[in-house]
Amino acid sequence: MAAVEPVRLRSDARARRRKIVNRGAEVVATIAALGAVAVLAIVVLSVAQRGAGELSWSFLTKPLPLFGETGGGIAPLIVGSGILVGIATAIALPIGVLTALFLTEFASRRVAAPIQLTLDLMNGLPSIIIGVFVFGLLVNGHTQSGYAGGFALSIVMLPLIARSAQEVLRLVPQAQRESAFALGASRWRTVLGIILPSALGGILTGTVLAIARAAGETAPLLFTTSIFINTVSTDVRQALPNIPVQIFIWSESPDPEDHKRAWASALVLLLFVLLASVLARAALARSRKKLGQ
């Protein structure tokens, strides 16, 4: 008994230390989470407080006002931003999903490693560098255009879509693949008929989150589609009006009315991002539920 007692005491002391450290880590994590929520709440409330008074149906449907004019709206900005994000999604979604499929289902480790590193580097690339790159590639020597802006935003979206799709594809149970192979299905038929439908919800979630980020990017659009007209335009060969650039222009204006319009436009953009995030979370929850079943 005398030999066993010291071991028991040391074991109890270690258990108490672990409980204390665990409790401390929980407290720190809780404080960090509450801090993040508080910052988000401050941002949302601040933008809503300053922009809600200017928000109205006419503000959403009228053309942009000329300098010094009262009234006006952001209809061209909404249409132009929608077109730009649509172009970016049409480029980034198929390339991102196909890249994720290749890395998950076909590539060897030696081939997948450099591609994975490239995606991670692209994900951390400052957006202003993307803007300068696309400016030199598509704008320099030509004119600003909607397709140049959409291409710049697609570079922002591509690594987000590819990484999220890759993670969701890894969640698909290996038993589904093995069952398809046992029935004689080819690899591509298994991918198209079983794996992709199972991961569709998660892929859509990643796409929506990428759209929400691209919709608020300003730096790439300043270089590619920032000199535009004040009416609704759908010609992608010309610069398209868009919300992020116009917010930047209005915020730099000495006119207090422009500042109000900037806050209201920021509120519209914020509501879009929040709505997109909620829809993405709902789609992800549904996808996880289906995968669990």
Backbone as CSV, one residue per row, in Angstrom:
resi,resn,N_x,N_y,N_z,CA_x,CA_y,CA_z,C_x,C_y,C_z
1,MET,0.832,-1.213,0.000,0.000,0.000,0.000,0.857,1.248,0.000
2,ALA,1.991,1.229,0.728,2.858,2.401,0.805,3.447,2.740,-0.556
3,ALA,3.679,1.728,-1.397,4.245,1.982,-2.725,3.201,2.490,-3.703
4,VAL,1.938,2.143,-3.492,0.877,2.528,-4.417,0.389,3.948,-4.169
5,GLU,0.410,4.398,-2.920,-0.166,5.688,-2.536,0.483,6.882,-3.243
6,PRO,1.843,6.984,-3.342,2.435,8.127,-4.039,2.027,8.196,-5.507
7,VAL,1.918,7.039,-6.162,1.505,7.020,-7.566,0.100,7.572,-7.712
8,ARG,-0.791,7.179,-6.785,-2.167,7.658,-6.826,-2.214,9.172,-6.620
9,LEU,-1.384,9.696,-5.692,-1.363,11.136,-5.444,-0.876,11.905,-6.663
10,ARG,0.187,11.396,-7.313,0.688,12.067,-8.518,-0.346,12.032,-9.622
11,SER,-1.070,10.915,-9.742,-2.113,10.805,-10.763,-3.248,11.795,-10.502
12,ASP,-3.642,11.944,-9.231,-4.690,12.907,-8.900,-4.240,14.330,-9.194
13,ALA,-2.977,14.641,-8.908,-2.458,15.990,-9.172,-2.465,16.291,-10.667
14,ARG,-2.056,15.318,-11.482,-2.071,15.516,-12.939,-3.495,15.704,-13.447
15,ALA,-4.441,14.947,-12.909,-5.839,15.073,-13.334,-6.386,16.454,-13.002
16,ARG,-6.013,16.968,-11.788,-6.477,18.307,-11.422,-5.884,19.373,-12.335
17,ARG,-4.576,19.217,-12.647,-3.940,20.183,-13.562,-4.604,20.159,-14.928
18,ARG,-4.930,18.976,-15.417,-5.574,18.872,-16.724,-6.951,19.529,-16.720
19,LYS,-7.682,19.345,-15.627,-8.998,19.981,-15.532,-8.874,21.494,-15.508
20,ILE,-7.867,21.997,-14.775,-7.664,23.448,-14.711,-7.286,24.012,-16.076
21,VAL,-6.338,23.331,-16.761,-5.923,23.785,-18.095,-7.088,23.712,-19.070
22,ASN,-7.874,22.621,-18.983,-9.020,22.475,-19.878,-10.042,23.578,-19.642
23,ARG,-10.304,23.877,-18.370,-11.250,24.940,-18.046,-10.736,26.302,-18.523
24,GLY,-9.440,26.534,-18.361,-8.867,27.799,-18.841,-8.965,27.936,-20.346
25,ALA,-8.701,26.836,-21.068,-8.816,26.876,-22.522,-10.249,27.140,-22.953
26,GLU,-11.213,26.539,-22.268,-12.623,26.782,-22.585,-13.004,28.244,-22.361
27,VAL,-12.517,28.829,-21.274,-12.821,30.236,-20.989,-12.227,31.143,-22.053
28,VAL,-10.959,30.903,-22.431,-10.310,31.722,-23.457,-11.031,31.596,-24.796
29,ALA,-11.403,30.367,-25.159,-12.108,30.158,-26.428,-13.467,30.847,-26.411
30,THR,-14.163,30.789,-25.281,-15.466,31.443,-25.173,-15.338,32.954,-25.301
31,ILE,-14.336,33.518,-24.633,-14.108,34.969,-24.721,-13.789,35.373,-26.162
32,ALA,-12.956,34.576,-26.849,-12.609,34.881,-28.235,-13.836,34.832,-29.138
33,ALA,-14.693,33.812,-28.929,-15.908,33.700,-29.734,-16.844,34.879,-29.489
34,LEU,-17.023,35.232,-28.210,-17.881,36.374,-27.891,-17.309,37.670,-28.454
35,GLY,-15.982,37.795,-28.449,-15.362,38.982,-29.037,-15.622,39.086,-30.536
36,ALA,-15.516,37.942,-31.235,-15.786,37.949,-32.672,-17.238,38.316,-32.958
37,VAL,-18.156,37.756,-32.184,-19.577,38.084,-32.364,-19.837,39.551,-32.062
38,ALA,-19.165,40.082,-31.030,-19.349,41.488,-30.668,-18.857,42.410,-31.779
39,VAL,-17.716,42.078,-32.373,-17.205,42.903,-33.480,-18.176,42.882,-34.652
40,LEU,-18.684,41.704,-34.986,-19.663,41.605,-36.072,-20.910,42.417,-35.762
41,ALA,-21.388,42.330,-34.526,-22.586,43.079,-34.146,-22.350,44.579,-34.234
42,ILE,-21.167,45.028,-33.814,-20.853,46.463,-33.889,-20.833,46.935,-35.330
43,VAL,-20.216,46.143,-36.208,-20.152,46.522,-37.625,-21.553,46.588,-38.238
44,VAL,-22.348,45.541,-37.992,-23.693,45.492,-38.576,-24.546,46.642,-38.061
45,LEU,-24.539,46.868,-36.749,-25.353,47.935,-36.170,-24.885,49.305,-36.634
46,SER,-23.589,49.483,-36.760,-23.066,50.774,-37.202,-23.476,51.082,-38.633
47,VAL,-23.331,50.094,-39.512,-23.723,50.304,-40.909,-25.230,50.492,-41.023
48,ALA,-26.001,49.695,-40.273,-27.456,49.815,-40.331,-27.926,51.170,-39.808
49,GLN,-27.305,51.647,-38.752,-27.705,52.923,-38.167,-27.465,54.073,-39.132
50,ARG,-26.369,54.024,-39.875,-26.030,55.118,-40.779,-26.677,54.990,-42.149
51,GLY,-27.014,53.747,-42.553,-27.516,53.558,-43.912,-28.998,53.313,-44.035
52,ALA,-29.665,52.933,-42.958,-31.081,52.576,-43.045,-31.952,53.757,-43.424
53,GLY,-31.589,54.962,-42.972,-32.412,56.134,-43.265,-32.465,56.478,-44.737
54,GLU,-31.433,56.140,-45.485,-31.386,56.458,-46.917,-31.999,55.356,-47.772
55,LEU,-32.217,54.195,-47.184,-32.680,53.037,-47.942,-34.170,53.168,-48.254
56,SER,-34.529,52.978,-49.522,-35.920,53.044,-49.959,-36.033,52.328,-51.295
57,TRP,-37.279,52.145,-51.746,-37.489,51.479,-53.033,-36.908,52.294,-54.179
58,SER,-37.079,53.622,-54.130,-36.530,54.466,-55.193,-35.008,54.421,-55.188
59,PHE,-34.403,54.291,-53.997,-32.943,54.192,-53.933,-32.447,52.924,-54.607
60,LEU,-33.241,51.867,-54.560,-32.840,50.599,-55.171,-33.145,50.526,-56.659
61,THR,-33.988,51.409,-57.169,-34.450,51.280,-58.556,-34.060,52.444,-59.468
62,LYS,-33.598,53.552,-58.933,-33.252,54.714,-59.763,-31.804,54.648,-60.224
63,PRO,-31.466,55.373,-61.324,-30.071,55.424,-61.778,-29.210,56.264,-60.843
64,LEU,-27.906,56.170,-61.031,-26.972,56.920,-60.200,-27.139,58.427,-60.409
65,PRO,-27.061,59.218,-59.352,-27.139,60.672,-59.512,-25.825,61.228,-60.041
66,LEU,-25.915,62.327,-60.781,-24.719,63.038,-61.176,-24.160,63.803,-59.984
67,PHE,-22.927,64.267,-60.104,-22.279,64.936,-58.986,-23.052,66.197,-58.601
68,GLY,-23.380,66.319,-57.336,-24.099,67.480,-56.840,-25.603,67.344,-56.879
69,GLU,-26.126,66.324,-57.538,-27.571,66.137,-57.600,-28.076,65.445,-56.333
70,THR,-29.343,65.701,-56.047,-29.993,65.013,-54.934,-30.762,63.811,-55.468
71,GLY,-31.131,62.920,-54.563,-31.887,61.736,-54.972,-30.984,60.728,-55.656
72,GLY,-31.569,60.039,-56.625,-30.824,59.003,-57.325,-30.875,57.677,-56.598
73,GLY,-30.291,56.668,-57.204,-30.321,55.340,-56.615,-29.132,54.506,-57.040
74,ILE,-29.230,53.210,-56.824,-28.107,52.303,-57.095,-28.516,51.151,-58.008
75,ALA,-29.573,51.321,-58.792,-29.994,50.245,-59.689,-28.871,49.801,-60.627
76,PRO,-28.113,50.736,-61.251,-27.005,50.277,-62.109,-25.954,49.484,-61.344
77,LEU,-25.732,49.850,-60.087,-24.738,49.141,-59.286,-25.176,47.712,-58.995
78,ILE,-26.455,47.537,-58.680,-26.969,46.194,-58.380,-26.891,45.305,-59.614
79,VAL,-27.324,45.852,-60.765,-27.284,45.064,-62.007,-25.845,44.744,-62.392
80,GLY,-24.967,45.748,-62.335,-23.569,45.525,-62.716,-22.869,44.542,-61.803
81,SER,-23.094,44.664,-60.497,-22.473,43.721,-59.560,-22.981,42.305,-59.802
82,GLY,-24.288,42.170,-60.096,-24.829,40.848,-60.385,-24.189,40.222,-61.612
83,ILE,-23.980,41.025,-62.656,-23.346,40.507,-63.878,-21.899,40.106,-63.612
84,LEU,-21.168,40.950,-62.883,-19.769,40.651,-62.588,-19.630,39.367,-61.772
85,VAL,-20.460,39.235,-60.753,-20.410,38.030,-59.929,-20.857,36.812,-60.738
86,GLY,-21.838,37.003,-61.637,-22.269,35.901,-62.490,-21.157,35.421,-63.408
87,ILE,-20.418,36.363,-64.005,-19.284,35.984,-64.858,-18.232,35.241,-64.042
88,ALA,-17.930,35.774,-62.865,-16.920,35.139,-62.018,-17.337,33.727,-61.609
89,THR,-18.608,33.555,-61.266,-19.092,32.231,-60.870,-19.051,31.259,-62.037
90,ALA,-19.429,31.725,-63.227,-19.400,30.854,-64.407,-17.991,30.377,-64.731
91,ILE,-16.991,31.172,-64.386,-15.601,30.773,-64.635,-15.072,29.907,-63.495
92,ALA,-15.283,30.358,-62.260,-14.635,29.713,-61.121,-15.293,28.407,-60.704
93,LEU,-16.632,28.299,-60.833,-17.321,27.110,-60.330,-16.891,25.832,-61.048
94,PRO,-16.975,25.750,-62.372,-16.554,24.479,-63.005,-15.075,24.175,-62.825
95,ILE,-14.224,25.202,-62.910,-12.790,24.956,-62.750,-12.486,24.512,-61.321
96,GLY,-13.116,25.160,-60.339,-12.869,24.799,-58.945,-13.344,23.395,-58.614
97,VAL,-14.537,23.030,-59.092,-15.075,21.693,-58.805,-14.243,20.622,-59.508
98,LEU,-13.871,20.859,-60.749,-13.049,19.883,-61.468,-11.674,19.737,-60.824
99,THR,-11.114,20.839,-60.349,-9.836,20.761,-59.639,-9.965,19.932,-58.367
100,ALA,-11.042,20.163,-57.627,-11.265,19.384,-56.400,-11.455,17.902,-56.715
101,LEU,-12.197,17.596,-57.771,-12.391,16.197,-58.153,-11.069,15.535,-58.536
102,PHE,-10.243,16.264,-59.269,-8.956,15.706,-59.667,-8.077,15.431,-58.454
103,LEU,-8.026,16.382,-57.529,-7.176,16.207,-56.354,-7.685,15.085,-55.453
104,THR,-9.011,14.957,-55.349,-9.589,13.993,-54.422,-9.658,12.585,-54.997
105,GLU,-9.989,12.466,-56.266,-10.312,11.155,-56.837,-9.241,10.588,-57.775
106,PHE,-8.400,11.428,-58.351,-7.523,10.931,-59.412,-6.035,11.179,-59.176
107,ALA,-5.677,12.307,-58.582,-4.269,12.692,-58.505,-3.520,11.878,-57.464
108,SER,-2.260,11.583,-57.778,-1.373,10.961,-56.795,-0.872,12.042,-55.832
109,ARG,-0.277,11.604,-54.740,0.211,12.572,-53.751,1.263,13.499,-54.348
110,ARG,2.130,12.942,-55.193,3.191,13.750,-55.781,2.622,14.838,-56.680
111,VAL,1.550,14.542,-57.395,0.927,15.529,-58.266,0.033,16.479,-57.478
112,ALA,-0.657,15.951,-56.466,-1.612,16.769,-55.723,-0.938,17.805,-54.841
113,ALA,0.247,17.508,-54.322,0.901,18.414,-53.372,1.161,19.804,-53.946
114,PRO,1.785,19.928,-55.132,2.017,21.286,-55.654,0.729,22.015,-56.026
115,ILE,-0.281,21.286,-56.499,-1.560,21.932,-56.814,-2.222,22.435,-55.546
116,GLN,-2.169,21.628,-54.484,-2.730,22.044,-53.199,-2.025,23.280,-52.670
117,LEU,-0.708,23.317,-52.806,0.062,24.476,-52.353,-0.308,25.716,-53.155
118,THR,-0.517,25.538,-54.458,-0.898,26.671,-55.311,-2.255,27.242,-54.892
119,LEU,-3.208,26.369,-54.601,-4.522,26.828,-54.147,-4.419,27.588,-52.829
120,ASP,-3.606,27.092,-51.916,-3.441,27.762,-50.633,-2.796,29.138,-50.806
121,LEU,-1.817,29.222,-51.707,-1.178,30.513,-51.966,-2.153,31.482,-52.628
122,MET,-2.963,30.986,-53.556,-3.960,31.844,-54.197,-4.993,32.341,-53.194
123,ASN,-5.326,31.493,-52.233,-6.321,31.875,-51.228,-5.821,33.014,-50.348
124,GLY,-4.505,33.076,-50.131,-3.934,34.139,-49.317,-3.394,35.305,-50.111
125,LEU,-3.576,35.292,-51.423,-3.042,36.351,-52.273,-3.830,37.640,-52.081
126,PRO,-3.168,38.779,-51.816,-3.899,40.049,-51.687,-4.665,40.380,-52.964
127,SER,-5.888,40.852,-52.794,-6.737,41.104,-53.956,-6.196,42.205,-54.850
128,ILE,-5.425,43.129,-54.293,-4.883,44.203,-55.126,-3.862,43.661,-56.119
129,ILE,-3.164,42.598,-55.739,-2.223,41.966,-56.670,-2.992,41.320,-57.816
130,ILE,-4.117,40.713,-57.508,-4.966,40.142,-58.561,-5.434,41.246,-59.502
131,GLY,-5.820,42.394,-58.939,-6.255,43.512,-59.770,-5.157,44.002,-60.701
132,VAL,-3.940,44.142,-60.177,-2.818,44.589,-61.013,-2.518,43.569,-62.107
133,PHE,-2.581,42.279,-61.750,-2.315,41.225,-62.728,-3.324,41.262,-63.874
134,VAL,-4.615,41.344,-63.549,-5.644,41.362,-64.589,-5.580,42.663,-65.384
135,PHE,-5.213,43.763,-64.735,-5.044,45.027,-65.451,-3.971,44.889,-66.523
136,GLY,-2.825,44.307,-66.164,-1.773,44.118,-67.149,-2.128,43.106,-68.220
137,LEU,-2.980,42.130,-67.874,-3.320,41.075,-68.820,-4.434,41.472,-69.782
138,LEU,-5.486,42.134,-69.285,-6.673,42.362,-70.102,-7.022,43.835,-70.319
139,VAL,-6.533,44.726,-69.455,-6.951,46.127,-69.533,-5.893,47.009,-70.165
140,ASN,-4.635,46.811,-69.816,-3.566,47.649,-70.341,-3.484,47.549,-71.864
141,GLY,-3.618,48.692,-72.532,-3.637,48.707,-73.986,-5.021,48.571,-74.566
142,HIS,-6.000,48.319,-73.721,-7.393,48.209,-74.167,-8.239,49.154,-73.308
143,THR,-9.436,48.773,-72.988,-10.286,49.566,-72.102,-10.781,48.678,-70.966
144,GLN,-11.232,49.328,-69.911,-11.841,48.568,-68.830,-13.118,47.901,-69.333
145,SER,-13.424,46.736,-68.749,-14.573,45.972,-69.246,-15.147,45.109,-68.134
146,GLY,-16.378,44.670,-68.354,-17.032,43.802,-67.407,-16.397,42.432,-67.340
147,TYR,-15.966,41.896,-68.484,-15.389,40.555,-68.447,-14.029,40.566,-67.751
148,ALA,-13.297,41.694,-67.812,-12.041,41.783,-67.065,-12.321,41.784,-65.564
149,GLY,-13.350,42.527,-65.148,-13.717,42.522,-63.737,-14.201,41.164,-63.280
150,GLY,-15.020,40.493,-64.105,-15.486,39.162,-63.750,-14.342,38.161,-63.667
151,PHE,-13.375,38.268,-64.566,-12.220,37.376,-64.532,-11.402,37.597,-63.266
152,ALA,-11.243,38.863,-62.864,-10.505,39.155,-61.630,-11.209,38.561,-60.418
153,LEU,-12.526,38.700,-60.370,-13.271,38.128,-59.241,-13.228,36.601,-59.262
154,SER,-13.159,36.000,-60.449,-13.094,34.534,-60.520,-11.798,34.007,-59.911
155,ILE,-10.718,34.784,-60.017,-9.458,34.373,-59.388,-9.594,34.394,-57.870
156,VAL,-10.371,35.360,-57.357,-10.632,35.413,-55.921,-11.462,34.211,-55.482
157,MET,-12.449,33.828,-56.290,-13.377,32.766,-55.922,-12.793,31.368,-56.102
158,LEU,-11.919,31.191,-57.069,-11.460,29.849,-57.450,-10.892,29.035,-56.291
159,PRO,-9.920,29.541,-55.527,-9.385,28.695,-54.439,-10.404,28.406,-53.351
160,LEU,-11.327,29.329,-53.099,-12.355,29.080,-52.086,-13.270,27.937,-52.511
161,ILE,-13.698,27.951,-53.768,-14.572,26.895,-54.259,-13.836,25.562,-54.300
162,ALA,-12.598,25.580,-54.787,-11.840,24.336,-54.895,-11.582,23.712,-53.527
163,ARG,-11.202,24.521,-52.555,-10.900,23.975,-51.230,-12.150,23.464,-50.529
164,SER,-13.234,24.227,-50.613,-14.464,23.768,-49.962,-15.003,22.512,-50.634
165,ALA,-14.958,22.458,-51.969,-15.411,21.259,-52.677,-14.539,20.060,-52.328
166,GLN,-13.259,20.290,-52.195,-12.355,19.199,-51.850,-12.676,18.622,-50.474
167,GLU,-12.936,19.492,-49.503,-13.258,19.020,-48.161,-14.578,18.253,-48.140
168,VAL,-15.562,18.727,-48.905,-16.860,18.045,-48.930,-16.739,16.690,-49.623
169,LEU,-15.970,16.616,-50.694,-15.790,15.342,-51.389,-15.122,14.306,-50.493
170,ARG,-14.262,14.754,-49.588,-13.617,13.823,-48.666,-14.596,13.255,-47.640
171,LEU,-15.718,13.966,-47.435,-16.721,13.501,-46.480,-17.601,12.387,-47.042
172,VAL,-17.595,12.222,-48.359,-18.407,11.164,-48.951,-17.842,9.811,-48.519
173,PRO,-18.649,8.937,-47.948,-18.134,7.661,-47.430,-17.444,6.837,-48.514
174,GLN,-16.325,6.239,-48.144,-15.585,5.397,-49.075,-16.409,4.182,-49.489
175,ALA,-17.343,3.762,-48.642,-18.168,2.602,-48.968,-19.009,2.851,-50.218
176,GLN,-19.423,4.080,-50.464,-20.194,4.377,-51.674,-19.354,4.156,-52.925
177,ARG,-18.099,4.563,-52.877,-17.212,4.335,-54.022,-16.989,2.844,-54.250
178,GLU,-16.717,2.136,-53.170,-16.443,0.698,-53.290,-17.666,-0.053,-53.793
179,SER,-18.854,0.355,-53.368,-20.069,-0.307,-53.840,-20.249,-0.108,-55.341
180,ALA,-19.984,1.128,-55.818,-20.114,1.398,-57.249,-19.092,0.603,-58.048
181,PHE,-17.855,0.533,-57.561,-16.838,-0.242,-58.265,-17.196,-1.729,-58.275
182,ALA,-17.786,-2.218,-57.194,-18.165,-3.629,-57.124,-19.261,-3.965,-58.132
183,LEU,-20.098,-2.979,-58.460,-21.154,-3.201,-59.454,-20.667,-3.011,-60.879
184,GLY,-19.377,-2.702,-61.039,-18.805,-2.578,-62.366,-18.808,-1.171,-62.933
185,ALA,-19.155,-0.157,-62.144,-19.157,1.222,-62.641,-17.723,1.717,-62.797
186,SER,-17.500,2.519,-63.823,-16.188,3.118,-64.025,-15.968,4.234,-63.004
187,ARG,-14.745,4.707,-62.923,-14.443,5.758,-61.942,-15.202,7.040,-62.261
188,TRP,-15.220,7.424,-63.549,-15.907,8.665,-63.898,-17.415,8.541,-63.690
189,ARG,-17.970,7.374,-63.980,-19.405,7.183,-63.752,-19.722,7.226,-62.253
190,THR,-18.827,6.704,-61.443,-19.002,6.766,-59.996,-18.959,8.211,-59.510
191,VAL,-18.023,8.970,-60.066,-17.885,10.380,-59.666,-19.128,11.166,-60.044
192,LEU,-19.592,11.012,-61.278,-20.721,11.800,-61.767,-22.059,11.332,-61.192
193,GLY,-22.199,10.037,-60.944,-23.489,9.515,-60.516,-23.683,9.387,-59.030
194,ILE,-22.592,9.294,-58.275,-22.709,9.042,-56.842,-22.019,10.117,-56.003
195,ILE,-20.751,10.375,-56.285,-19.975,11.262,-55.422,-20.443,12.704,-55.538
196,LEU,-20.584,13.200,-56.769,-21.006,14.592,-56.942,-22.400,14.867,-56.377
197,PRO,-23.402,14.026,-56.666,-24.710,14.289,-56.044,-24.676,14.283,-54.522
198,SER,-23.855,13.420,-53.934,-23.771,13.372,-52.477,-23.140,14.640,-51.901
199,ALA,-22.222,15.241,-52.651,-21.505,16.421,-52.157,-22.056,17.723,-52.704
200,LEU,-23.173,17.669,-53.424,-23.681,18.864,-54.099,-23.998,19.987,-53.125
201,GLY,-24.619,19.660,-51.993,-24.974,20.697,-51.026,-23.760,21.432,-50.495
202,GLY,-22.714,20.695,-50.158,-21.491,21.323,-49.666,-20.794,22.157,-50.726
203,ILE,-20.819,21.683,-51.972,-20.220,22.462,-53.057,-20.959,23.777,-53.251
204,LEU,-22.283,23.724,-53.204,-23.075,24.949,-53.312,-22.791,25.888,-52.139
205,THR,-22.578,25.316,-50.970,-22.252,26.141,-49.805,-20.953,26.901,-50.030
206,GLY,-19.927,26.210,-50.456,-18.654,26.871,-50.733,-18.772,27.910,-51.825
207,THR,-19.596,27.629,-52.830,-19.788,28.587,-53.919,-20.475,29.852,-53.416
208,VAL,-21.492,29.684,-52.586,-22.201,30.856,-52.051,-21.275,31.700,-51.186
209,LEU,-20.458,31.073,-50.371,-19.512,31.816,-49.549,-18.484,32.541,-50.413
210,ALA,-18.038,31.906,-51.493,-17.103,32.564,-52.403,-17.764,33.753,-53.099
211,ILE,-19.038,33.602,-53.472,-19.779,34.715,-54.083,-19.889,35.880,-53.104
212,ALA,-20.176,35.556,-51.841,-20.301,36.609,-50.830,-18.994,37.374,-50.670
213,ARG,-17.871,36.680,-50.742,-16.594,37.385,-50.629,-16.302,38.206,-51.883
214,ALA,-16.537,37.621,-53.057,-16.227,38.328,-54.297,-17.097,39.566,-54.470
215,ALA,-18.335,39.510,-53.992,-19.246,40.643,-54.165,-18.750,41.886,-53.453
216,GLY,-17.939,41.740,-52.421,-17.451,42.893,-51.677,-16.032,43.303,-52.012
217,GLU,-15.391,42.629,-52.963,-14.021,42.976,-53.329,-13.986,44.289,-54.109
218,THR,-13.084,45.176,-53.711,-12.972,46.483,-54.362,-11.717,46.604,-55.202
219,ALA,-10.583,46.167,-54.669,-9.304,46.391,-55.345,-9.255,45.831,-56.774
220,PRO,-9.686,44.578,-57.024,-9.631,44.103,-58.417,-10.504,44.916,-59.354
221,LEU,-11.657,45.402,-58.852,-12.571,46.149,-59.718,-12.091,47.562,-59.978
222,LEU,-11.306,48.133,-59.068,-10.746,49.461,-59.311,-9.839,49.465,-60.539
223,PHE,-9.154,48.358,-60.781,-8.234,48.275,-61.910,-8.924,47.825,-63.193
224,THR,-10.090,47.223,-63.090,-10.679,46.578,-64.265,-12.004,47.171,-64.722
225,THR,-12.812,47.726,-63.808,-14.127,48.244,-64.210,-14.581,49.327,-63.236
226,SER,-13.864,50.463,-63.250,-14.160,51.548,-62.317,-14.563,52.847,-63.000
227,ILE,-14.454,52.941,-64.317,-14.842,54.150,-65.059,-16.091,53.792,-65.853
228,PHE,-17.268,54.045,-65.256,-18.510,53.562,-65.846,-19.546,54.676,-65.914
229,ILE,-20.620,54.408,-66.650,-21.716,55.364,-66.793,-22.656,55.239,-65.595
230,ASN,-23.583,56.209,-65.485,-24.458,56.226,-64.306,-25.817,55.604,-64.565
231,THR,-25.967,54.894,-65.683,-27.224,54.224,-65.983,-26.982,52.715,-66.039
232,VAL,-28.077,51.970,-66.074,-27.975,50.507,-66.136,-27.312,50.083,-67.430
233,SER,-26.323,49.226,-67.324,-25.598,48.725,-68.492,-25.392,47.227,-68.347
234,THR,-25.553,46.519,-69.444,-25.327,45.073,-69.459,-24.268,44.666,-70.481
235,ASP,-23.591,45.646,-71.071,-22.559,45.384,-72.074,-21.252,45.053,-71.366
236,VAL,-20.867,43.788,-71.373,-19.662,43.373,-70.648,-18.388,43.834,-71.342
237,ARG,-18.506,44.380,-72.563,-17.319,44.913,-73.233,-16.945,46.281,-72.695
238,GLN,-17.850,46.891,-71.937,-17.597,48.182,-71.307,-17.528,48.000,-69.787
239,ALA,-16.982,49.020,-69.126,-16.923,48.971,-67.660,-18.331,48.973,-67.083
240,LEU,-18.576,48.095,-66.139,-19.896,47.961,-65.532,-19.931,48.646,-64.165
241,PRO,-20.997,49.374,-63.854,-21.144,49.921,-62.496,-21.197,48.791,-61.480
242,ASN,-20.647,49.039,-60.317,-20.655,48.020,-59.273,-20.625,48.676,-57.904
243,ILE,-21.151,47.984,-56.918,-21.328,48.562,-55.584,-20.003,48.860,-54.882
244,PRO,-19.022,47.950,-54.838,-17.801,48.243,-54.070,-17.067,49.490,-54.541
245,VAL,-16.909,49.641,-55.855,-16.186,50.802,-56.372,-16.957,52.086,-56.087
246,GLN,-18.289,52.055,-56.250,-19.073,53.260,-56.012,-19.059,53.656,-54.537
247,ILE,-19.036,52.682,-53.641,-18.899,53.003,-52.219,-17.587,53.722,-51.972
248,PHE,-16.518,53.243,-52.598,-15.221,53.895,-52.452,-15.264,55.327,-53.002
249,ILE,-15.893,55.529,-54.159,-15.982,56.861,-54.753,-16.779,57.809,-53.861
250,TRP,-17.929,57.339,-53.396,-18.768,58.193,-52.546,-18.094,58.494,-51.212
251,SER,-17.378,57.546,-50.673,-16.719,57.786,-49.383,-15.617,58.841,-49.489
252,GLU,-15.034,59.009,-50.682,-13.992,60.009,-50.895,-14.552,61.370,-51.287
253,SER,-15.856,61.457,-51.485,-16.483,62.700,-51.927,-16.626,63.683,-50.755
254,PRO,-16.532,64.998,-51.022,-16.761,65.992,-49.948,-18.239,66.238,-49.669
255,ASP,-19.137,65.717,-50.507,-20.568,65.954,-50.357,-21.144,65.032,-49.283
256,PRO,-21.789,65.569,-48.252,-22.392,64.708,-47.212,-23.462,63.768,-47.756
257,GLU,-24.168,64.171,-48.823,-25.175,63.288,-49.414,-24.529,62.031,-49.980
258,ASP,-23.345,62.185,-50.550,-22.637,61.015,-51.058,-22.241,60.070,-49.928
259,HIS,-21.919,60.617,-48.784,-21.587,59.771,-47.634,-22.796,58.944,-47.205
260,LYS,-23.986,59.565,-47.232,-25.200,58.827,-46.888,-25.451,57.703,-47.894
261,ARG,-25.260,58.021,-49.183,-25.443,56.984,-50.209,-24.437,55.851,-50.019
262,ALA,-23.222,56.188,-49.622,-22.201,55.158,-49.406,-22.609,54.229,-48.268
263,TRP,-23.136,54.784,-47.179,-23.570,53.951,-46.060,-24.753,53.073,-46.465
264,ALA,-25.694,53.642,-47.209,-26.847,52.845,-47.645,-26.412,51.731,-48.590
265,SER,-25.488,52.016,-49.492,-24.978,50.976,-50.396,-24.228,49.907,-49.622
266,ALA,-23.475,50.324,-48.616,-22.778,49.350,-47.776,-23.763,48.454,-47.044
267,LEU,-24.890,49.038,-46.619,-25.918,48.227,-45.950,-26.516,47.205,-46.915
268,VAL,-26.773,47.595,-48.156,-27.299,46.669,-49.159,-26.310,45.521,-49.382
269,LEU,-25.034,45.860,-49.516,-24.009,44.833,-49.718,-23.891,43.927,-48.506
270,LEU,-23.973,44.515,-47.310,-23.891,43.723,-46.091,-25.067,42.771,-45.960
271,LEU,-26.259,43.243,-46.290,-27.435,42.373,-46.235,-27.311,41.219,-47.219
272,PHE,-26.754,41.493,-48.393,-26.543,40.421,-49.369,-25.569,39.373,-48.827
273,VAL,-24.466,39.838,-48.230,-23.477,38.907,-47.688,-24.065,38.083,-46.549
274,LEU,-24.822,38.731,-45.662,-25.441,38.008,-44.553,-26.451,36.982,-45.056
275,LEU,-27.262,37.385,-46.042,-28.236,36.447,-46.601,-27.544,35.271,-47.276
276,ALA,-26.479,35.555,-48.029,-25.736,34.475,-48.687,-25.116,33.531,-47.660
277,SER,-24.605,34.068,-46.571,-24.008,33.226,-45.541,-25.050,32.333,-44.870
278,VAL,-26.225,32.892,-44.604,-27.297,32.092,-43.987,-27.724,30.965,-44.921
279,LEU,-27.889,31.280,-46.208,-28.260,30.248,-47.174,-27.179,29.181,-47.283
280,ALA,-25.914,29.599,-47.228,-24.822,28.634,-47.297,-24.826,27.706,-46.089
281,ARG,-25.062,28.263,-44.906,-25.120,27.426,-43.710,-26.280,26.442,-43.783
282,ALA,-27.412,26.897,-44.283,-28.566,26.007,-44.403,-28.282,24.876,-45.388
283,ALA,-27.644,25.214,-46.522,-27.305,24.182,-47.503,-26.290,23.195,-46.943
284,LEU,-25.328,23.696,-46.159,-24.324,22.816,-45.570,-24.954,21.870,-44.553
285,ALA,-25.869,22.393,-43.742,-26.541,21.536,-42.756,-27.355,20.453,-43.450
286,ARG,-28.016,20.816,-44.531,-28.794,19.822,-45.260,-27.888,18.775,-45.888
287,SER,-26.740,19.217,-46.424,-25.808,18.278,-47.034,-25.247,17.300,-45.998
288,ARG,-24.899,17.813,-44.817,-24.379,16.936,-43.779,-25.420,15.931,-43.317
289,LYS,-26.668,16.377,-43.251,-27.734,15.472,-42.848,-27.910,14.349,-43.860
290,LYS,-27.846,14.686,-45.158,-27.967,13.662,-46.188,-26.802,12.694,-46.145
291,LEU,-25.577,13.245,-45.944,-24.410,12.360,-45.862,-24.492,11.448,-44.650
292,GLY,-25.043,11.981,-43.548,-25.189,11.149,-42.357,-26.175,10.016,-42.547
293,GLN,-27.236,10.293,-43.340,-28.216,9.251,-43.607,-27.672,8.189,-44.568
